[in-house]
Amino acid sequence: MEFVTKNSPHLRRPNANVVRMMRDVAIALSPLVIFAIHQHGLSALWILLVSVVSMVATEYIYYQIIDKLNGEKFTLNNKSFTVYNFSVVVSGLIYGLTLPDQIPLVIVAIGGIIGVFLAKLIFGGMGQNIFNIAAFARVFVVLSFGTALAYTNHVDADLGATALGVLNQDMLNENATNYGFWTMFSGIGLPGSLGETSALLILAGGLYLFMRKSFDVFVPLTYVGTVFILSLAVMFTQDVGFWYPATHVLAGGLLFGAVFMATDPITIPTTRPGRIYFAFGLGVITFIIRLFGNLPEGVVFAILIMNMFVPAIDYHKWATNKFTLKNVSIFTAIVIITVVLTAVGVHYAG
């Protein structure tokens, strides 16, 4: 098999282009944007505006400075500016939708500036970055301003803790979350980040992207399926109800991350088998962080960690576009071992 090296994004549709793909993502995100503003009011609107503007302005200023250093004449319509293909706008929207509704706007702006600069611009711009921009910005905010995001502090204090936050404290208590399945599915009255609460609207956006062939549907299916299978293993070994895996799937940022962040064509592997392995790794890391970590959520951390392994997954000596009996057998064995180790780990961790 011959590998052709070219800049990302790597699209499987011959007639696909970046503008159409990013426009589709923006359309798929629009119901979540409307729902967030309806649910949280003008605070959500300001957060989304600041997150988008901070990334757009940073990229524009950066390219103007680079052109100036290269001795080029100033032009208002900068050739490197990716707002024209919706790329930086979509990154800003996704980043904003991962934030809680009462986060200070200055923190939103700092995260957007640092995120687009360190995760995209210093790598050479669109198609050169190895990290998901929105995930990088979100992790930077969490690590730098963690107290401003704590649901036990002032953010969403009027709504209470998130379902995953409560589940992290009391894994075996079905009534600990106090959220019904319809609440977690619809997102109505459910605390959490702006775009992560409504599973219904996230799935609707994913269905639209699938119908438009604007993402690889096997990535979110494998990602969510991995978390579901591992949570099923905990359910059976710890004698808890089906509410446990259902909560892991519906609550938190899993569905949002799986549909809108893990499918980023710039930062995922090129081949279909590689994307399956990538998504499986996402599911394992996310569940481990949720189960054994101090944080109730692990999606954005898992995405950044797996982004670092993409060059190894795409290494030409073992990367392949087809599944073979050998790699299917090895992958199946890894899945089984992972499930067993998860069940044993939960048992001994109590």
C-alpha positions in Angstrom: 0.0 0.0 0.0 1.3 3.4 -0.9 0.8 6.4 1.4 0.4 9.8 0.0 1.5 12.6 2.3 -0.4 15.8 2.3 -1.7 18.4 4.7 -4.8 17.6 6.7 -7.7 17.4 6.7 -7.9 13.9 5.2 -11.4 13.5 3.7 -12.8 10.3 2.3 -15.2 12.0 -0.1 -13.4 12.9 -3.3 -15.6 16.0 -3.9 -15.4 17.1 -0.3 -13.8 20.4 0.7 -13.0 22.2 3.9 -15.5 25.0 3.5 -18.4 22.6 3.0 -17.3 20.3 5.9 -16.9 23.2 8.3 -20.1 24.7 7.3 -21.9 21.4 8.0 -20.3 21.3 11.4 -21.5 24.9 12.1 -25.0 23.9 11.0 -24.9 20.8 13.2 -23.8 23.0 16.2 -26.5 25.6 15.7 -29.3 23.8 17.6 -26.9 23.4 20.6 -26.1 27.1 20.4 -29.8 28.0 20.4 -30.5 25.6 23.2 -27.6 26.9 25.3 -28.9 30.5 25.0 -32.4 29.4 25.8 -31.2 27.3 28.8 -28.7 29.8 30.2 -29.7 33.1 28.9 -27.5 36.0 27.7 -24.5 34.6 29.6 -24.3 31.8 27.1 -24.5 34.2 24.2 -21.6 36.3 25.6 -19.5 33.2 26.3 -19.9 31.9 22.7 -19.2 35.3 21.2 -16.1 35.9 23.2 -14.8 32.4 22.5 -15.2 32.8 18.8 -14.0 36.4 18.6 -10.9 35.6 20.7 -9.8 32.8 18.4 -10.7 34.7 15.2 -8.9 37.9 16.3 -5.8 36.1 17.5 -5.4 34.2 14.2 -6.0 37.4 12.2 -3.5 39.5 14.1 -0.9 36.6 14.0 -1.1 36.3 10.3 -0.9 40.1 9.8 2.3 40.2 12.0 3.8 37.3 10.0 3.1 39.0 6.7 4.7 42.2 8.1 7.8 40.3 9.2 8.0 38.7 5.7 7.9 42.2 4.1 4.5 41.8 2.5 2.1 44.7 2.1 -0.8 45.0 4.5 -4.1 43.7 3.1 -7.3 43.6 5.0 -8.2 40.3 3.3 -5.3 38.2 4.6 -4.7 35.1 2.5 -4.0 32.8 5.5 -7.0 33.8 7.5 -9.2 30.7 8.0 -12.4 32.5 8.9 -13.3 32.3 5.3 -13.6 28.5 5.5 -15.3 28.5 8.9 -12.4 26.6 10.4 -11.5 29.0 13.3 -15.2 29.9 13.8 -16.1 26.2 14.3 -13.2 25.8 16.8 -14.4 28.8 18.7 -18.0 27.6 18.8 -16.9 24.1 20.0 -14.6 25.6 22.7 -17.4 27.9 23.9 -19.8 25.0 24.1 -17.5 23.1 26.4 -17.6 25.9 29.0 -20.0 26.4 32.0 -22.4 29.2 31.9 -21.0 31.5 34.6 -17.3 31.4 33.7 -15.8 34.9 33.7 -15.5 36.2 30.1 -11.8 37.2 30.6 -11.0 33.5 31.2 -12.9 32.6 28.1 -10.9 35.1 26.1 -7.6 33.9 27.5 -8.4 30.3 26.8 -9.4 31.2 23.2 -6.2 33.2 22.6 -3.8 30.6 24.1 -5.7 27.7 22.5 -5.6 28.9 18.9 -2.0 30.2 19.3 -0.4 27.2 21.0 -2.5 24.4 19.4 -2.7 25.8 15.8 -0.7 28.8 14.8 2.7 27.8 16.1 2.4 24.5 14.3 2.0 26.3 11.0 -1.7 26.9 10.8 -4.6 24.8 9.5 -3.7 21.2 8.6 -0.4 21.3 10.6 -1.7 21.2 14.1 -1.5 17.9 16.0 -3.9 18.9 18.9 -7.6 19.5 18.7 -7.8 23.3 19.2 -11.0 23.4 21.2 -9.9 20.6 23.5 -6.5 22.3 24.0 -8.2 25.6 25.0 -10.6 23.8 27.3 -7.8 21.9 29.1 -5.8 25.0 29.4 -8.7 26.7 31.1 -9.3 23.8 33.4 -5.6 23.5 34.5 -5.1 27.3 34.8 -8.4 28.4 36.2 -9.8 25.2 37.8 -11.6 27.0 40.7 -13.6 29.1 38.2 -15.0 25.9 36.7 -15.9 24.1 39.9 -19.6 23.4 40.1 -19.3 23.3 43.9 -18.2 26.9 43.8 -20.1 29.7 42.0 -20.5 28.1 38.6 -24.0 26.6 38.2 -24.4 26.7 41.9 -28.0 27.4 41.5 -28.5 24.2 39.5 -26.4 21.8 41.5 -23.6 19.4 40.7 -23.5 17.6 37.4 -24.6 14.0 37.1 -21.1 12.7 36.5 -19.8 14.8 39.4 -22.2 13.1 41.8 -21.6 9.7 40.3 -17.9 10.1 40.8 -18.5 10.5 44.5 -21.0 7.6 44.9 -20.7 5.1 42.1 -23.2 2.6 43.5 -26.0 4.9 44.5 -28.7 5.0 41.8 -30.4 7.9 43.4 -27.3 10.0 43.9 -27.6 11.9 40.7 -31.3 12.9 41.1 -31.5 13.2 37.3 -33.9 11.0 35.2 -33.1 9.6 31.8 -35.3 12.1 30.0 -33.6 15.0 31.8 -30.2 13.7 30.8 -31.4 12.9 27.2 -33.2 16.2 26.6 -30.8 18.4 28.7 -33.7 20.5 30.0 -32.8 21.7 33.5 -29.6 19.6 33.5 -26.4 21.4 34.8 -23.3 21.2 32.8 -21.3 22.9 30.1 -23.2 24.9 27.5 -23.2 22.3 24.7 -22.9 19.0 26.6 -26.2 18.6 28.3 -28.7 17.8 25.5 -27.9 14.3 24.2 -30.9 14.7 21.8 -29.5 17.7 20.0 -26.0 16.3 19.9 -27.3 13.1 18.3 -29.4 15.2 15.9 -26.3 17.1 14.9 -24.4 13.8 14.5 -27.1 12.4 12.3 -26.9 15.5 10.1 -23.2 15.2 9.7 -23.5 11.5 8.9 -26.1 12.2 6.2 -23.8 14.8 4.7 -20.9 12.5 5.0 -19.0 15.2 6.8 -17.4 12.9 9.4 -16.4 9.3 10.0 -19.3 7.9 11.9 -17.2 4.9 13.1 -15.2 7.3 15.4 -18.1 8.4 17.6 -19.7 4.9 17.5 -16.4 3.3 18.7 -15.7 6.0 21.2 -19.1 5.8 22.9 -19.3 2.1 22.4 -16.1 1.6 24.3 -17.2 3.7 27.3 -20.5 1.8 27.2 -18.9 -1.6 27.2 -16.5 -0.8 30.0 -19.3 0.7 32.1 -21.3 -2.5 31.4 -18.4 -4.5 32.9 -18.6 -2.4 36.0 -22.3 -2.8 36.1 -22.1 -6.6 36.1 -19.2 -6.9 38.5 -20.4 -4.4 41.0 -24.1 -5.5 40.8 -25.5 -2.0 39.9 -28.3 -1.3 37.5 -28.4 -0.3 33.9 -28.7 3.3 35.0 -24.9 3.2 35.5 -23.8 2.8 31.8 -26.7 5.0 30.7 -25.4 7.8 32.9 -21.9 7.5 31.6 -23.2 7.8 28.0 -25.8 10.5 28.5 -24.2 12.7 31.1 -21.0 14.8 30.8 -19.3 15.6 27.6 -18.9 12.2 26.0 -21.5 12.5 23.2 -20.5 16.1 22.4 -16.8 15.2 22.4 -17.4 12.0 20.3 -19.5 13.8 17.7 -17.8 17.2 17.4 -14.3 16.9 18.7 -13.0 13.3 18.2 -14.0 13.5 14.6 -11.8 16.4 13.7 -10.3 15.3 10.4 -7.1 17.3 11.0 -6.1 15.5 14.3 -7.3 11.9 13.8 -5.6 9.1 11.9 -5.8 8.8 8.1 -6.9 5.2 7.8 -10.2 3.6 8.9 -8.5 0.9 11.1 -6.4 3.7 12.7 -9.4 5.7 13.5 -11.1 2.7 15.2 -8.0 2.2 17.3 -7.9 6.0 18.0 -11.5 6.0 19.1 -11.0 2.9 21.3 -8.1 4.6 23.0 -10.3 7.7 23.6 -13.0 5.5 25.3 -10.5 3.7 27.5 -8.7 6.9 28.7 -12.0 8.7 29.2 -13.5 5.9 31.4 -10.3 5.5 33.4 -10.2 9.2 34.2 -13.9 9.1 35.1 -13.5 6.0 37.3 -10.2 6.4 39.0 -9.3 10.1 38.5 -10.1 13.1 40.7 -12.0 14.7 37.9 -15.5 13.5 37.0 -14.9 14.2 33.3 -12.1 13.0 31.0 -13.1 13.7 27.4 -10.9 16.6 26.5 -7.9 15.1 28.3 -8.4 11.8 26.4 -8.6 13.7 23.1 -5.3 15.5 23.6 -3.6 12.3 24.9 -4.7 10.3 21.8 -3.8 13.2 19.5 -0.2 12.6 20.5 -0.4 8.9 19.4 -1.8 9.7 15.9 1.7 9.9 14.2 2.5 6.4 15.6 -0.9 5.0 14.5 -0.3 6.4 11.0 3.3 5.1 10.8 3.6 3.7 7.3 5.2 0.4 8.3 2.1 -0.9 10.0 -0.7 1.5 9.0 -3.2 -0.1 6.6 -6.5 0.9 5.0 -8.0 -2.6 5.4 -8.7 -4.8 8.4 -6.9 -8.2 8.3 -7.5 -11.3 10.3 -4.3 -10.7 12.2 -5.0 -7.1 13.3 -8.7 -7.9 14.0 -7.6 -10.7 16.3 -5.0 -8.6 18.1 -7.5 -5.7 18.5 -10.2 -8.2 19.8 -7.7 -9.6 22.4 -6.8 -6.0 23.5 -10.5 -5.2 24.0 -11.1 -8.3 26.1 -8.0 -7.7 28.2 -9.1 -4.1 28.7 -12.6 -5.1 29.9 -11.2 -7.7 32.3 -8.6 -5.3 33.7 -11.3 -2.6 34.2 -13.5 -5.0 36.1 -10.6 -6.3 38.2 -9.4 -2.7 38.9 -12.8 -1.6 40.1 -13.1 -4.6 42.3 -9.8 -4.0 44.1 -10.3 -0.2 44.2 -13.5 -0.8 46.1 
